[in-house]
Amino acid sequence: MSRQRTSPTSTSLAPRQLWTRARGVLLVLGLILIGGLVLATMRSTEHHGHLDPRSADPNGSRAVAEILKAQGVTLQIATTLDEVTAAAGANTTVLVTTPDLLTGPQQSTLYAAMNASGGRTVLLGAGDASIGTLAPGIASATSTPVAAREPRCSFPAAVRAGSVDIGGERYVTAVDAAETCYPADGRPSLVAVENPRDGDTVLLGSPDILYNDRLDQQGNASLALQLLGSRPHLVWYLPSLTDASATEGDPDGTSDDSAADGFLALVPSGWLWGTLQLAVAALLAALWRGRRLGPLVTERLPVAIRASEATEGRARLYRKANARDRAASVLRTATRGRIAPLLGVAAQDAHSLETLLPALSARLPETARDPRDLLFGPAPADDAALIRLADHLDALEREVRTS
């Protein structure tokens, strides 16, 4: 064999082979990603969105917004924190639809603005990510399914509304003046903290009372209108990932995490589950295709091939793959198999170093070559070493036959 540049062994894959094997999987993943993005884009353009007062979808809130307008409440839709802080005042109610989407600096700014204004703040589904800043003294407990629940408290709005569809986040409060309503297993899903000087804060564990398809059920409409219509001006805050304040004063990169969570929220849950199922199917297919089917079974060839042609063809394949390790292994195995009977070694022990080498040393005690290195040594470093190995193996076999 001619000398060639050092390249990966026969067991490693070339970049072209890697691309050929992986392109199918990459194509499927690309189609899933593109489909999810297209569907998310279509949903975001065709519908105003979840809890949006302009949306007539079942999970929109246009119905309660129109009723509030009819009662004389002015409605302002805000998507940036600057709009909220500028509109905050004693005669204003600020509804925060997704407080957990706000970054730490945004939460601190909003809390300071609402305390200074003396208005009302309504937080929907506030969890561990935001409740510590926006509602000090209140902690989030385990969530509970949404169901029709009785108020079991003295909070006037809840008493007048009666039973409502509520659940989601449950809370634990250490604030003495807090009203706790709609409990589930002793933990309330509504907490109202009234402070005439700093304004009041109302936490709702779930936003279901504001949905279009639930507003006419139970006392949902009554509670929603009382909480949002207690002041003449309502700011409906829909936190946005494009808000510049989300990246200000955030050296730890928490805004990036919120942005990533918001992006995933745009992807329909069906696509996420579908991706998981495809990943499991791909893993099972890999295990199925990679399983061993047992030893190879020889069969008669349709035509006779000369041994020299088969040998030359295999050698060309080894040379093309730069598989000197495989070629050397074949040469050594064949030599050991031929000299073992000449040395009186059984066929099953022909490839045993402990059995073959002592018999060879007894037969050729003065040989100049190292039988151990020849028959069981490492792979040749280059083609020239492979050729020398083949020559030395031939010479060793001749010595055994003529001794």
N, C-alpha and C positions, 0 to 999 in steps of 0.2 A: 504493500500500500504506500502511496506517496504521502509526503509530509503535508499536514493541514494545520490550520490555526486551531488553537484550543477553543472548544465550544461546549455547550451543555451536554451532559451524558444522555444516553438514550431514554432514561426515565423522566427527564425534564421535558416540558412542552415549550415549543417555540411560540413567539407572540402570535403568529398566524393561526396556530392550532388553538391557542387560548381564545382568540377572537371567534373562531369557527364554533367552538363548543359553547361559548357564552352568549353569542349574539341572539339566540332564540329567547333566552331568559331576559336579556336586556330589552328585547323588543316588546315582550309581554309587559314588563315593568313600565316601560315608556308609554305603552298604550293605556295602562291603568292610570298613570300619573296625568297624562293628557286628558283622558276622559273625566277624571275627577276635577281637574282645573276647569274644563269646559262646562261641566255641570254646575260647579260652584259659581262660575261667572254668570251662567244663565240664570241661576237662582237669585244672584245678587242684583241683576239688572231687571228681571221681570217682577220681583217682589221687593217691597221696601225692607222687609226683614222681620226678625223676631222682636216682638214688643215695640215695633215702630208705630207711632200714632197715625201714620199715613197709610198703613197696610190694612187691607180688608181680608187678608188671609186668616185662617183659623187661629194662628199663633200671633197675629198682629193685634194692635190695640186701637184701631180707628174708632170703634164704637164708643169706648169710654171717653176718648178725646172729643168726639163730636158732642156728646152729652155735656161735658164740662164747658165747651164753648157755648152751648145753648144756655147754660146757667150763668154766663157772663165771665167765666174764667178765661183770661188770655193765655194762650199756649205758645211757648217758644221751644223749638227743637234745637238742641245744642249737641254738637259732636266734638267740641274742643273744651278743654278746661278753662281757657281764657273766657269763653262765652259764658260759662257757668258762673265764674267768680264775678264777672262784670254785671250779671243780672241778679245776683244774690241780694236779698234785702229782707226786711221784717215782714213784708207783705208777699213773700215769695215762697213757694214750695219747690224744692229741687228733688226730682225723682231720678235716682241713679239705677239704671236697669241692670248693669253688670259691674258691680263694684270690684269684683276680684280681678277684672281685666286692667284695673289701674295700677300703675307702678307705685312704689313706696313714696317717692317725692310727690306724685300726683295726689295720693291719698292725704298726705300731710297738708298740701296746699288747699285741697277741698275742705278738710276738717277745720282749718283755721278760718277760711272764708265763711263757712256756715256758722261757726260760733260767733264770729264778729257781726254777722248779719242779723241774727235773732230770728231767722225764719225756720221753716220745717225742712227736714231732710228725710226722704223715704228711700231705704236701701232694700233692693230686691235680691234675695238669695245670697247675702253676704256671708262668706265663709272664712276660714282661717287666714286666707291670703290678705284680707282687708279689714276684718272686724276689729282687730287689735288697735288699728289707727283710727278708723272712722267711728267706732263706738267703744271707747275705753270703759272698762269695767264689765264688758259683756264678752262671753266666749262662745264659740261654736261647739255644739255637741254632734252626735251622730245624726244623720238625716233620716227622714221617715217618708213613706209614700204619701202622695197627695190624696186626701179624702175629705169628705164632709165632716167638719168638726164644730162643736159648740164652743162659744167664747170662754165661759167659766172664769170671767174676770169682771172688773168694774169699769174698764175703759169705755167711755161713752160711745165711741164709734162702733166698737165691737158689740156692745150690748144692743144697740139699735139694729145692727146688721144681722145678728143672730148667727145661725149656722152658715159657714162658707167653705169653699173648696180650698184647702190649704195644707201644707206639709213641707217637704223639702228640708231645709236647714232647721235644726232646733238649737235653742240657746240656753245658756246658763248665765245669770246676771248677779252681780254683787252690788248693783245700784239700788239704793233704798227706795227712790221715787219711781222706779220702773214698774209699769203695768205689764203683766205677762198673761197672754191670752192664747186660746186654741192649743192646749197642751196635748201631747201624745206621750204616754208613759211618764207623765210628770214634767216633761220638758216643753216649753212653749215654742210655737212657731211664729208668734207675733210678740214683739217687745216694743213698748212705747216709753220713751224717757222724755218727760215734759219739763222744760226749764224756761220760765217766763223771760229771763234775762238773756240766756244764750240760745234760745230757740229750742225746738224739740226734735228728737230723732225717732223714727219708726223703722223697725226692722221686720220685713216679711220673709219668712223662710222660703216661699215659692211665689212666682209671679202669676199663678193661674187665675186669680180673680180679675186680672187685666186682659185676659185673652178674649178675643171676639166671640169664640164659640163657647165660652163659659160665663160670660158677663150676665146672662139672663138666668143663671142657675143659682139656687140657694140664695144667700144674701150677698153674693159677690159684688153686684152693682152698688149696693148700699155702702159696703165697706170701702170700695174703690173710690166712689165719689166723695165720701167723707174724708178719706185720707188725702186725696189730691185736690179737693175743692175747698179746703178750709181757708185758703188765702186767695186773693183775687188774681194772682199771677202764678203760673206753673211753668217751670223749666224742666223739660223732658230731656234728660242727659243720656245720650247713646254714645258711650266711650268708643273712640275710633283708634285704630292702629296707626292712622296717618297723622294723629295729633302730634305736633312738634314737642309738646311738653312731655311726651312719653320718653323722650331720649335726653331730656335735660336733667342734670344732677343725678345721674345714674351710673357711677363709676363701676359698679359691680356687674353691670350687664343684665339687670333683672328685666329691663324693657325688652331685650331680645327674647327672653323666655316668654314674656307675655305675648309678644308678636307671634312667636312660633305657636303658642297655644291658640291664639286667635285665628291663625291661618288654618290649623287643623280643624278648628270649629266650623270653617267654611266647607270642608270636605264632608259630604254626606256619610252618615255612619255605615250605610250599606257598602260603600266603596272600601271603607276600612276593613270591614268584616270580609269582604270579597278578597281583598289583598291578603289577609291572614289565611283564608282558605286556600288560595292559590299557592302561598308559601308552603303550607302543609302538604298540598298535593305534589308540589315540586320535590319536596323532601322524600315523600313516599315513592315517587317515580325514580328518584336517584337511588334509593335503596333497592327498588325492584330491578332496575337495570344494572346495578352494580353487584348483584348477588352472584355467587359462584354456582355454576350448573353441574359441577362434578368434573372428573378428568376428561381429557380429550379422547375421542374415539376415532381410531384410524379407519379409513375406508379405502377401497380400491380406487385408484386414479383412472380417469377415462382413457388416458394415454400414458405410455411409458416414458419416463424422463430419465435421461442419463444422470448418473451420480455426479459427474463432473459439472454438468449444467446446473444441477440443484445446488452444489457447493459454491459454484461461481455466483449464482443468483443470491444466495444467502450472504456471501461475502460482500457483494455490492450493496446489499441492504445495510449491513453493518457499517460499511464505509460511509454510506450516505448519511446514516444517523450518527456517525462518529462514535460507534459503540465498541470501543476497544475492550471495555470490561467484559461485554458479552462474548466477543470473539475469543478473548483469552480464556474465558471460562469454558467455552466449547472445546478449544484445543486441549486444555488440561484435562477436561473430563474424558475426552476420547483417548488421550494417551494413557491415563490411569486405567481406563477400561481394557486397553489392549495389553498393557504390561502386567496386570494383576494375575492372569492365568499363568504367565511365564514365570512369575515369582512364587507360584503356589498359593496365592491369596484367593479366597472365595470371592465370587462376583459381588455379593452383598457387602463385602468389606473393601471393595476396590477404591472407594473414595474416603476411607477412614485413615486419617493421618497417623494414628497410633498403630494401625495394623500394616499399612502399606510401606511406610518409611523404614521400619526395622528390617522387613524382608528385602527391600531394595538395598539397604546398606550391607546386609549379609551377602547379597549377590554381587554388588560392586563396591567393595570396601575401599578401593583406591581411586574412585572416580573424581575427576577434577571439578565437576559441577556440584552445586548445592542442590540436592534433590528436593529439599523442603521448599526452597524458593521457586524452583521450576514448577513443581506440581501443585503447590498450595500458596504461592506468593501473591502479592498485590497485583492490581491491574497495571498494564504498561502505561507509561506517561505519554508516549507518542507512538506514531506509526512505526518508526524505526525500531523502537523497543519491542513492539508487537512482532515484527519480522524476526528479530533476534530470538524472541521467545519461541517462535515456531521452529526455527532452526535448531535451537538447543533441545527442544522436546524430541525432534526427529533423531538427533544424535544420541540422546539418552535411550530412546527406544531401540536404536541399532545396537548400542552397547549391551542392553539386556538380552537381545536376541542372539548376539554373537558370543556372549560370555559363557 
